[in-house]
Amino acid sequence: MSKIVVALGGNALGSTPDEQLKLLEDTAKIIVKLIKLGHDVIITHGNGPQVGSISLAMEYSHTGINTPSMPFPECGSMSQGYIGYQLQQVLENELEQNKIKKSCVTVITQVLVDAKDKAFKHPTKPIGSFYTKEEAMKISKEKGQIFVSDAGRGYRRVVPSPKPIDIIEKKSIKLLIENGVIVVASGGGGIPVIKNKKTGKLEGVDAVIDKDKSAALLAKELNADMLLILTAIPKVYLNFGKENQTELNEMTTNEAKIYIKNKEFAEGSMLPKIEACLDFLDNNQKIAMITSLNDAIYLDKKNIGTKIIKGGEKNE
């Protein structure tokens, strides 16, 4: 039996709660199929669109009478809660239909980051809705938020994306897994917290941790056999979107580093996924895989997704 950390993309969850619930019903079928294959599954997910929408709604409501402002870390915890609630619901429904006696629970997860991480000086993580340039400039002037052009689709707010250091609730997560519970954890990369040097207490910070990098850290902490990153495409490609596009069935960590050096993978898209796989495979002989949600059910078949393994070039 393999222990697999499955990382779901936040953009694949839909733009509204109703749309998300419908999409998650299909996701649940695939995850339960992995369980039927004999795997222990731990689920993590993105939350970029969701936490952005929550933050925007809270800011809008704050313009009303006696409505308190809501800090960004609390918005992150809300996104973990409502995405987790829906995941639990669809998974438990699917488990019951398949007569599998397992339960599912969401752990609201804090992830430790370094207060001196250079990311805090250079916000890069897009969140929330798309705006025109004029709308973004107006909001930036009024609220001091930073906006950037996002893949030609419009302008989005960006926040810092520091590196995850530790999973605060890892002991609780391990205990649940050891008792056969399906766990949803580190949603949205986890709620970023720092440790106050003066008080020794944890404090939430305005940031979004890359969910794939948190998934890699979670997989290492849990000694998972595989990190499975699910995205919109079935494999990783070289020269993606060009006439000479080439699919990769397998690559080693050394090959991946060469591809990164040659800028084969787009920043903010495939690059952080490859980097997360390298983080997971550091000092272990496990397997990382990047594939689509629909292809994940064929995990036991050959040539599914792109497998990344530790080592040099395959022809060595």
N, C-alpha and C positions, 0 to 999 in steps of 0.2 A: 504494500500500500504506500502511495506517494503522498507527501504533504505539499500542497500547491497553494501559493499566494497568487490570487487572480486580481489583476488591476484593471478596473473598468474606467473608461474615459468619461469625464463629466459631460462632454458635449454629446455623447451618445445617449444621455438620459432624457433628452427632450427639453423643451423650453418652458413648459408649464407642468404643474403637478399631475394633471390628468394625462397629458401626453407621456410624461415620465412613467406613470403607473402602467400604461399600456405597453410601452417599450420594455419595461422591466419584467412583464409577464413572459415575454420571449426569452429574456436573459435568464430568468429562473429555470426555464426548461433546459437550457444548455448547461447551467451550473449543476442541476440535479442529475443530468446525464453523466457529468464528470464524477459525481458522487456514486452513481450506479456502477461506474467503471472501477470503483474501489479507492478513489482518491479522497483524502481529507482536504477540504477546501476552506481557505481563509480569503475573505473578499475585502478589497479596498476599492475606492472609487474617486473620481475627480469631483470638483464642485464649482469650477470657475463660473459658469453661467448662473448657477443657483445662488452662490454666496453673493455674487454681484447684484442679482435681483433682490435678494433679501436686504442687502445694505441700502440699495436705492429706495426700496419701499419704506425702510425705517427712516431714511433721511427725509423722504417726502412727508411721512406722517409726523415727523418732528416739527414741521411747519405749523401743525395744528396746536390747539390749546391743550396744555398739561400733558403733552406726549413727550416722554423722555427720549433723549438721543440714545442710540444703541451702538456700543463700541464694536469695531470690526471683528475682534476675536469671538465675541458673543454671536455675531452673525454667522461666523464659521461653525460654531457649535450648533446653531439652529439648522444649518444645511446638513450637517452630519445626522441630526435627529430625524429630519423629515425624509431624507433619502434612505436612511437606515430603516425607518418605520416601513416605508414602501417595499424595500428589499425583503425585510422580514416577512411581510404579509404575503408577497407573491411566492417566496421560497417555501413558506409553511404550507400554502395552498398546494403547490406543486409536489412537495414531499408527501402530503396526505394522499394526493391522487395516485402517487406511485407506491403507497403503503410503506414508506420509509419512516421509521420511528427515530427521527432526529429533530432537534429544536434549533432555532436560530436566534441570535441576539446581537444587538449593536452596542459596541463599546465607544462611548464618546471619548475620543482619544486626543491627548495633548502630546505634542512632539517638541522636544527641547531644541532650541537653536542658540547660536552664539550671538550675544548682543553686539559684538564687534564685527560680525560678518559684514564684509564689504558690500553685500547685496543691499543693505539698508541705505546706502548712499546712491545706489543705481537701480531704482525700481524697474522691473522688466516683465512682471507676470500680468497678462491681461485678465480682467474680470468684468463681469456685467455686460450691459447692453452696448450696441454699436451706435455711434453718433456721427453726424456730419462734422466737418472740421470746425464750422462756425459754432455748432452746439458745444463741442468739446472745449473750445477756447473760452466760451462763456462760463461753463461750469468750472473750468480751471481757474479763471479769474475770481469767481465767487467763493470757491471752496478750497482752492490751493491744491486740488488733485492734479495728478499728472496723466496726460493722455498721449497715446501714440497711434500711428496708423497700423492696422492689423490686417495684413495680407490683402490689402486693397479692398477690404469689405467695409471700411469705415474706421472710426477712431474709438478706442476703448481705454478705460482707465487702467493704469498699471500700478502695482504695488510691489514691494520688495519680495524676493523669493530666496530666502536664506537656506543654507544646507541643513538637513536634519541631522541631529547628533544622537538623540536617544528617544525611545518610545516610553513615555512616562508610565503608561498602564500595561507594560509588557508582561508583568507577572500575572495580572488578572487574565489577560488574553491567553497566556500559556495554560493557565489552570482550566479555563473553559474548553480549550482545544483538547486537553488531556482527558476531559470528561465527555468527549464526543459531540460538543456543541459546534455548530457552524457559526463562525464569528465574522461580523462586519466591523472592520477597525480602520483607523487612520484615514477616515473619509476626508477627501479634499486635501490629502497630504498631512492631515492632522491639524489641530489648533496650535499655531506656533506660540511657544512660551519661552521666556528667558528666566534665568535664576538671578534674582537680585543679590548682588555680592554683599550688600550691607545687611539685609534681613534674612537672606537664605531662602526667601519665598519665591514661588513661581509667579510669573506675571505674563499675561497675554500681550501680544504685540500685533500691530497692523502689518500683516504679511500673508502670503500664501505660499506654502511649501509645495514644490513640484510633487504631485501624487506618485509618479513613477519612482522618484528617488526615495520617498518615504516607504513605498512598497518594497523596494530593494532592502532598505534597512530593516523593515518588519520581517521580511523573508529570512534575512541573516539572523536576526534575534530569535526567530522561531526554529532555526535550523531546517528550513524548508528544503525539499528536494528540487523544487522548480519555482522560478518566478515566471508567471505567464502574463504578459502584457497584451491586452486586447485593444485593437485599434480598428480603423475603418478599412484597412487593406489587408489582404491575406498573407503578404510577405514583405520583407524589407527589399528595397530595390536600389541598385546603383543607377545613376543618371535618371532619377525618377522623373517621369513626365516627358522624357525626351525620346527621340526615335530609337536611340541605342539603349533604352531602358533594359536592365538585366536583373532578374530576380535572384535572390540569394536563398538557397535552401539551408545552408549552414555556413557559419563563419566562426573563427577562433577569436579570442580576445585580442591577440596581437594583430590580426587582420582588421578587426574593428577599429583599433587605435590608428592604424594606417589610413583607413577610410575617413576617420574623423579628421586626421591631419590634412587630408586632401579635400576636406569640406564636402564630402559626399552627402551628408545628412543635414537637413534644414534645421536651423535653430528654432526653438519653440514648437517643433513638430516631431520629427523622428530622432533628432540628436539627443534630447533628454531621455528618450526611451533606451537608446543604445548605451548612454552613459549610466543609466540605472542598472542595466544588465551587467555592465562591467563592474559596478560597485558590488552587486550581488555575488559575482563570480570571483571577486578578489579573495585569494587564499582559500578557495575551495574548488572541488571538482563537480559541482552541481551543474544544472542546465537552466538556461534562460531561453524563453521563446517569445517571439513577437508574431502575432497572427490576428485574424479577424475573429469577432465573436462567433460568427456562423461556423467557422472552420474549427473552433475549439472542441467541438464534440467529437472530432476525428483525431483527438490527441494521440491515440494509440496506433494510428496509421503512419506510414512513411510519407515523407515529403510534405508534411503539414507545417505551415508557417516557416519562420526562419529560426533555426536553433543556433544559440551562441554557446560555445564551450570554451573552457580555459585552455590556453596553449598558444603555440606558434602557428605557422602556416601549415595547412593540412597536408601538404606534400613533403613536409620535412621527414 
